[in-house]
Amino acid sequence: MLKQRSVLVVLGLSALLICVACGSGDGADPEVGASSGERKFLSVGTAPVGGAFFVVGSAIAEVLDSNSGEHGWKVTAETTKGSQENIRRIVAGEIELALANSAISYFASRGSERWGEAADIRAVMTLAPNVALFIAPEGGVKTIADLKGRRVYLGPSGAGFDYFIRPLLEGHGLAWEDLIAVHGGQAQAVDYLRDGSAVAAFLGGAVPTASITQAATSRKIHFIPYNDEVIERLTNKYLFFRRATIPAGTYRGLDADYHGLDVGSMHLITSGSADEELIYQLTKTLYENREQVVAKHPAGKAINPKNAARDTGTLFHPGARRYYREIGIWSGDTLEDRPAGDETN
């Protein structure tokens, strides 16, 4: 049984959703410019403009680009539809780096769920958590079981929320098909709750999450609790799930700590075949200049010794592992439940 992970979510990170991807376009295997004297063009896949993943991905690209030094790389951010597109483009060799939700990467790297075969992706760095929960107007549904047969906001269409919502619902005795899914942006979800288009909404991101703050400010809401035994089973079964406590007072009406769940942190990924030295240098540059990312988006605070090399179920690239070992923060990938055929540490 995998070791239970626990985290105390702190205030200060701005809202961010699950969904990312993107890249370059030449499809060639990148090399370190320092040895060849050539300028290398690299792309960082992000997500649609307006979301936190786009902002964070753009910040990462800018920091890597402005600190290229002797390496001679040129790094730019690209907008995409999100994690699923990003993963596919990484595998196709169209982009070099991308942001993705770690729950989606988990299943993609194993070729499970809707992925026909294992995607050859590797983690570079674990970023900000995605703490999500069901909320409902006060006086409405009280438990997750009450959602059966009701209209519930379940994220943007095609964003991949079902990768982590399905096991969460199943743990509570429901199936995705038991709910009538309502889709749209998180801001729209607040309107759905207001006009009755949905009886509840699954919202999340970094804490505090803007959409939850908005919903709680506009009316009294109920923070639907998770079953603690279900959380225990989920965090033991899936590496991307982690316990996450939202402190009392974070949102209007939250009078006690909420025992929630990180349903899949944002992380930076690359191809399994990416050049080891290049990924080593990129990881080193990003980690050593992490305060520059923080200056552009508070999610950069997640680039720290306790979190950057945290295992979420996708094997780390050898170049990233080498750097984390050098600075003493590497604790190793979990040996159980890893992609078949890969026995590396």
C-alpha positions as CSV (number, residue, x, y, z in Angstrom):
1,M,0.0,0.0,0.0
2,L,1.3,3.4,-1.0
3,K,2.2,5.8,1.7
4,Q,-0.4,8.4,2.6
5,R,0.5,12.0,1.6
6,S,-0.7,14.9,3.6
7,V,-0.4,18.6,3.0
8,L,-1.6,21.8,4.6
9,V,-2.7,24.2,1.9
10,V,-1.6,27.8,2.8
11,L,-3.2,31.0,1.7
12,G,-1.7,33.3,-0.9
13,L,-1.7,31.3,-4.1
14,S,-4.2,32.6,-6.6
15,A,-6.8,30.4,-8.3
16,L,-5.7,27.9,-10.8
17,L,-7.4,25.1,-12.6
18,I,-6.4,21.8,-14.0
19,C,-5.6,21.8,-17.6
20,V,-2.5,22.5,-19.8
21,A,-0.3,21.7,-22.8
22,C,1.7,23.0,-25.8
23,G,5.0,23.3,-27.5
24,S,7.4,24.1,-30.3
25,G,7.1,22.9,-33.8
26,D,10.2,21.6,-35.4
27,G,9.9,18.1,-33.9
28,A,13.7,17.6,-33.7
29,D,15.4,16.3,-30.6
30,P,16.7,19.4,-28.8
31,E,20.4,19.6,-27.8
32,V,22.2,21.9,-25.5
33,G,23.3,25.0,-27.4
34,A,26.4,25.5,-25.4
35,S,28.2,22.6,-27.1
36,S,27.0,23.3,-30.6
37,G,27.0,27.1,-30.6
38,E,23.5,27.0,-32.1
39,R,20.5,28.8,-30.8
40,K,17.9,26.2,-29.8
41,F,14.2,27.1,-30.0
42,L,12.0,25.4,-27.3
43,S,8.3,25.7,-26.6
44,V,6.4,25.4,-23.4
45,G,2.8,24.3,-23.8
46,T,0.3,26.1,-21.6
47,A,-3.5,26.4,-21.9
48,P,-6.1,28.8,-23.2
49,V,-5.4,32.5,-22.5
50,G,-7.0,33.7,-19.3
51,G,-6.3,30.7,-17.1
52,A,-3.6,30.4,-14.5
53,F,-1.9,27.6,-16.5
54,F,-1.3,30.1,-19.3
55,V,0.1,32.6,-16.9
56,V,2.4,30.2,-15.1
57,G,3.5,28.5,-18.3
58,S,4.3,31.9,-19.8
59,A,6.2,32.8,-16.6
60,I,8.3,29.6,-16.8
61,A,9.1,30.2,-20.5
62,E,10.1,33.8,-19.8
63,V,12.4,32.9,-16.9
64,L,14.1,30.1,-18.8
65,D,14.5,32.4,-21.8
66,S,15.9,35.3,-19.9
67,N,18.4,33.1,-18.0
68,S,19.6,31.0,-21.0
69,G,23.2,32.2,-20.5
70,E,25.7,30.1,-22.4
71,H,23.1,27.5,-23.3
72,G,21.8,29.6,-26.1
73,W,18.2,28.4,-26.0
74,K,15.2,30.5,-26.9
75,V,12.1,29.6,-25.0
76,T,8.6,30.7,-25.8
77,A,5.1,29.8,-24.5
78,E,2.3,28.5,-26.7
79,T,-1.4,28.4,-26.0
80,T,-3.2,25.1,-26.4
81,K,-6.5,23.5,-25.3
82,G,-4.9,22.0,-22.2
83,S,-3.3,18.9,-20.7
84,Q,-4.6,16.3,-23.1
85,E,-3.4,18.2,-26.2
86,N,-0.1,19.0,-24.5
87,I,0.6,15.3,-23.8
88,R,-0.2,14.3,-27.3
89,R,2.0,17.0,-28.7
90,I,4.9,16.1,-26.4
91,V,4.6,12.5,-27.6
92,A,4.4,13.6,-31.3
93,G,7.6,15.6,-30.8
94,E,5.9,18.9,-31.7
95,I,6.8,20.6,-28.4
96,E,9.6,20.1,-25.8
97,L,7.9,21.1,-22.5
98,A,4.3,21.5,-21.3
99,L,2.2,22.0,-18.2
100,A,-0.3,19.3,-17.4
101,N,-2.5,18.1,-14.6
102,S,-0.8,15.2,-12.9
103,A,-3.9,13.1,-12.7
104,I,-4.2,13.2,-16.5
105,S,-0.5,12.5,-16.9
106,Y,-0.8,9.5,-14.5
107,F,-3.4,7.7,-16.7
108,A,-1.7,8.8,-19.9
109,S,1.7,7.4,-18.9
110,R,0.0,4.1,-18.1
111,G,-2.1,3.9,-21.3
112,S,-5.2,3.6,-19.1
113,E,-8.6,5.2,-19.2
114,R,-9.1,6.8,-22.7
115,W,-5.4,6.4,-23.6
116,G,-4.9,3.6,-26.0
117,E,-1.2,3.2,-25.3
118,A,1.2,4.5,-22.7
119,A,2.4,8.1,-23.5
120,D,6.1,8.5,-23.4
121,I,6.2,11.5,-21.0
122,R,8.3,12.3,-18.0
123,A,7.9,14.8,-15.2
124,V,10.3,17.6,-14.8
125,M,8.9,19.5,-11.9
126,T,5.8,19.4,-9.6
127,L,4.1,22.7,-9.3
128,A,1.0,24.1,-7.5
129,P,-1.7,21.9,-6.0
130,N,-5.3,21.7,-7.3
131,V,-7.5,21.6,-4.3
132,A,-11.1,20.9,-5.5
133,L,-14.5,20.3,-3.8
134,F,-18.2,20.3,-4.4
135,I,-20.1,23.4,-3.2
136,A,-23.8,24.0,-3.2
137,P,-26.2,26.8,-2.2
138,E,-27.1,26.6,1.5
139,G,-30.3,24.6,2.0
140,G,-29.7,22.5,-1.1
141,V,-27.8,19.2,-1.4
142,K,-25.8,18.2,1.7
143,T,-23.8,15.1,0.6
144,I,-22.1,13.8,-2.5
145,A,-24.8,11.0,-2.5
146,D,-27.4,13.7,-2.9
147,L,-26.0,14.6,-6.3
148,K,-27.3,11.5,-8.0
149,G,-29.6,12.4,-10.9
150,R,-29.0,16.2,-10.4
151,R,-27.4,18.8,-12.7
152,V,-23.9,19.4,-11.4
153,Y,-21.1,21.6,-12.9
154,L,-18.2,19.3,-13.7
155,G,-15.6,21.6,-15.3
156,P,-15.0,22.9,-18.9
157,S,-16.0,20.5,-21.7
158,G,-13.0,18.4,-22.8
159,A,-10.8,19.6,-20.0
160,G,-10.3,16.2,-18.5
161,F,-11.9,16.7,-15.1
162,D,-13.4,13.3,-15.4
163,Y,-10.0,11.7,-14.9
164,F,-10.1,12.7,-11.2
165,I,-13.8,13.1,-10.6
166,R,-14.7,9.6,-11.7
167,P,-12.6,7.8,-9.0
168,L,-13.8,10.4,-6.5
169,L,-17.4,9.7,-7.3
170,E,-16.9,6.0,-7.4
171,G,-15.4,6.1,-4.0
172,H,-18.6,7.7,-2.7
173,G,-20.8,5.1,-4.4
174,L,-21.7,7.0,-7.6
175,A,-20.7,6.9,-11.3
176,W,-20.0,9.8,-13.6
177,E,-23.2,8.9,-15.5
178,D,-25.3,9.2,-12.3
179,L,-24.9,13.0,-12.6
180,I,-26.2,15.3,-15.3
181,A,-23.0,17.1,-16.2
182,V,-23.1,20.9,-16.8
183,H,-20.0,22.4,-18.4
184,G,-18.4,25.8,-18.9
185,G,-15.8,28.0,-17.3
186,Q,-15.5,28.3,-13.5
187,A,-16.9,31.8,-13.6
188,Q,-19.9,30.4,-15.4
189,A,-20.3,27.8,-12.6
190,V,-21.1,30.6,-10.1
191,D,-23.9,31.8,-12.4
192,Y,-25.2,28.3,-12.7
193,L,-25.5,28.1,-9.0
194,R,-27.2,31.5,-8.8
195,D,-29.8,30.9,-11.5
196,G,-30.4,27.2,-10.6
197,S,-28.9,25.7,-13.8
198,A,-26.9,23.5,-11.4
199,V,-27.5,22.4,-7.9
200,A,-23.8,22.0,-7.1
201,A,-20.4,22.7,-8.6
202,F,-17.0,21.0,-8.5
203,L,-14.5,23.9,-8.3
204,G,-10.8,24.0,-7.5
205,G,-7.4,25.3,-8.0
206,A,-4.9,26.9,-5.7
207,V,-6.3,28.2,-2.4
208,P,-8.1,30.5,-2.2
209,T,-9.9,29.7,-5.5
210,A,-11.4,32.8,-7.1
211,S,-14.6,31.1,-8.2
212,I,-15.3,29.7,-4.7
213,T,-14.6,33.1,-3.2
214,Q,-17.1,34.7,-5.6
215,A,-19.7,32.1,-4.9
216,A,-19.4,32.4,-1.2
217,T,-19.5,36.2,-1.3
218,S,-22.7,36.3,-3.4
219,R,-24.7,33.9,-1.2
220,K,-24.4,31.4,1.6
221,I,-22.9,28.1,0.4
222,H,-22.5,24.7,1.7
223,F,-19.0,23.0,1.5
224,I,-20.0,19.4,0.7
225,P,-17.8,17.1,2.8
226,Y,-15.8,14.2,1.6
227,N,-16.0,10.8,3.4
228,D,-12.7,10.5,5.3
229,E,-12.4,6.7,4.6
230,V,-12.9,7.4,0.9
231,I,-10.0,10.0,1.0
232,E,-7.9,7.4,2.8
233,R,-8.5,4.8,0.0
234,L,-8.0,7.3,-2.8
235,T,-4.7,8.7,-1.5
236,N,-3.4,5.1,-1.0
237,K,-4.4,4.0,-4.5
238,Y,-3.5,7.0,-6.6
239,L,-0.3,9.0,-6.3
240,F,-1.8,12.2,-7.7
241,F,-4.4,12.4,-4.8
242,R,-3.2,14.1,-1.6
243,R,-5.0,15.2,1.5
244,A,-5.4,19.0,1.6
245,T,-6.7,21.1,4.4
246,I,-8.4,24.4,3.7
247,P,-8.1,26.6,6.8
248,A,-11.2,28.0,8.4
249,G,-12.0,31.5,7.3
250,T,-10.5,31.0,3.8
251,Y,-14.0,31.5,2.4
252,R,-17.0,33.3,3.8
253,G,-19.1,30.7,5.7
254,L,-16.2,28.3,6.2
255,D,-16.2,28.3,10.0
256,A,-14.0,25.2,10.5
257,D,-11.1,23.6,8.7
258,Y,-12.2,21.7,5.5
259,H,-10.6,18.3,5.0
260,G,-10.3,18.3,1.3
261,L,-8.3,16.8,-1.5
262,D,-5.6,17.8,-4.0
263,V,-7.0,16.1,-7.1
264,G,-3.8,16.5,-9.2
265,S,-1.1,19.1,-9.0
266,M,0.0,21.1,-12.0
267,H,3.4,19.8,-13.2
268,L,5.9,20.4,-15.9
269,I,6.5,17.5,-18.3
270,T,8.7,16.6,-21.3
271,S,9.3,13.6,-23.5
272,G,10.9,10.4,-22.2
273,S,13.4,10.7,-25.1
274,A,14.3,14.4,-24.4
275,D,18.1,15.0,-24.1
276,E,19.2,14.4,-20.5
277,E,21.7,17.3,-20.4
278,L,19.2,19.7,-21.8
279,I,16.5,18.7,-19.2
280,Y,19.1,18.9,-16.4
281,Q,20.1,22.4,-17.4
282,L,16.5,23.5,-17.8
283,T,15.5,22.1,-14.4
284,K,18.6,23.7,-12.8
285,T,17.9,27.1,-14.4
286,L,14.2,27.1,-13.4
287,Y,14.8,26.0,-9.8
288,E,17.6,28.4,-9.2
289,N,15.5,31.3,-10.6
290,R,12.2,30.3,-9.0
291,E,11.8,33.6,-7.3
292,Q,11.4,35.2,-10.7
293,V,8.5,32.8,-11.3
294,V,6.9,33.9,-8.0
295,A,7.2,37.5,-9.0
296,K,5.0,36.7,-12.1
297,H,2.5,34.4,-10.4
298,P,2.2,33.2,-6.7
299,A,1.9,29.6,-7.9
300,G,5.7,29.8,-8.3
301,K,5.9,29.3,-4.5
302,A,5.4,25.6,-5.2
303,I,8.9,25.4,-6.6
304,N,10.5,24.6,-3.3
305,P,12.6,21.8,-1.8
306,K,9.5,19.9,-0.4
307,N,7.4,20.0,-3.5
308,A,9.4,20.4,-6.7
309,A,10.5,16.7,-6.8
310,R,7.4,15.3,-5.3
311,D,6.2,12.1,-6.9
312,T,2.7,12.3,-8.4
313,G,2.8,9.0,-10.4
314,T,4.6,10.0,-13.6
315,L,8.3,9.0,-13.7
316,F,10.7,11.9,-13.6
317,H,13.1,12.5,-16.5
318,P,16.7,11.4,-15.8
319,G,17.9,14.9,-16.3
320,A,15.6,16.3,-13.6
321,R,16.4,13.4,-11.3
322,R,20.1,14.1,-11.6
323,Y,19.7,17.7,-10.6
324,Y,17.4,16.9,-7.7
325,R,19.9,14.4,-6.4
326,E,22.7,16.9,-6.6
327,I,20.8,19.4,-4.4
328,G,19.7,16.7,-2.0
329,I,15.9,16.9,-2.5
330,W,15.4,13.7,-4.4
331,S,13.5,10.9,-2.5
332,G,12.8,8.7,-5.6
333,D,9.9,7.7,-7.7
334,T,7.5,5.3,-6.1
335,L,8.5,1.8,-7.3
336,E,5.0,0.4,-7.2
337,D,2.4,1.3,-9.8
338,R,4.8,2.8,-12.4
339,P,4.7,2.4,-16.2
340,A,5.4,-1.1,-17.3
341,G,9.0,-1.8,-18.5
342,D,10.6,1.1,-16.6
343,E,12.5,0.0,-13.5
344,T,14.7,3.1,-13.1
345,N,14.9,5.0,-9.8
